[in-house]
């Protein structure tokens, strides 16, 4: 056996043990996304939706760089990726582009999402409610947002009037399962988020997830989504109270032709 | 006194803040339909119809997966019950062998089974080699079968008989040695091994014959020599 063969064997053995692995990089993502990529979104659909009472935040030019990329593993045959334009650190609201790719690799949905609010369930019962463990709660047929809640969140009178009109609440309907069923268990999965180009793992959390939707009045049947995601620190185990938060994300679908990532 | 006032003010403020935060959390959990109807039926909003639009592709995927999962579960349940039924029949004695009827329906498949049984009974290397060769010749016969099947119907009873034979062999062979369509017919290593084995057998026979003949010749020579000495 020559020196070259010996070296090749040592190299392959080291490779098998993972010593020579290149740092994981987010490559081959849908729409050609990468951390640091520039996202171009149309403004018109958002202006129209907001004027009709949507709670979506208008995309701003200062938030058009992909800061982080995550993959959400749910029990589906396709894949869900999130391109974070704002990661939600230091009291900033989370903004991401959620891209669903089907099993054939075709882009199915692109939803621009901005955070409505984040809450921390205090009691064990509330935690179970937001995980859908009680057979009700997250996964219920509908979810309701009240006018006073939005007032507390800082929405002005004009926005509230556009959204609620004369009503006290608006109702979102579950976007999964049998529409007639009172309860459908939420999707349970894991989100792995990478925040730098080296692909160093920055966050891994278990999520309990359910999409809801409503029709934006007077916007040609355009839908506004409300994604309720209960995020649990996956480093914790066992029962009892957990470290968790619930994110309420509002989303508007974007057409594939309208979006560009450079 | 001033300190007491300050402390009480702080206490009141913190209590107010805590109750506000709790109320805020509770109000969001009260948004679920079950909570609205259970806790405060009068607080339910005016019923609005659900949007008629199609759900998200992601949701459709999840629904399909859930449906597939439940179908699989149901199928699992059925197969478990079937297994339980067969457990009282085929597998009662703990044997995993097929019933005699099934083995008889696939005569080609019974041959390797018999061969394996013979090998297990201590047939040795020669037995193994013999069964291997028999198996591979059977397999090549099976692969040749479709050509025989395609023979024109008008070529007489012999062609029909060959085709029938080939069909039977194919039926047996498909169980014994499945060959996926489009896959290479035989691995290179196997064909090489087969050639080597044939050469080894021929060499063995040649050596055997030569040694027997040589011994005979030596015996004749020796006896002749012995006779000569005498």
Interface residues (C-beta under 8 A of the other chain):
Chain A: X74 X75 X76 X77 X78 X80 X100 X102 X103 X108 X109 X111 X117 X119 X120 X121 X122 X126 X129 X130 X136 X137 X138 X140 X141 X142 X143 X144 X145 X146 X148 X149 X152 X167 X168 X169 X170 X171 X173 X175 X176 X177 X179 X182 X183 X187 X211 X213 X214 X215 X221 X223 X225 X246 X248
Chain B: X21 X22 X24 X25 X26 X27 X28 X29 X31 X32 X33 X34 X35 X36 X44 X45 X46 X47 X48 X50 X51 X53 X55 X56 X57 X58 X59 X61 X62 X63 X64 X65 X66 X69
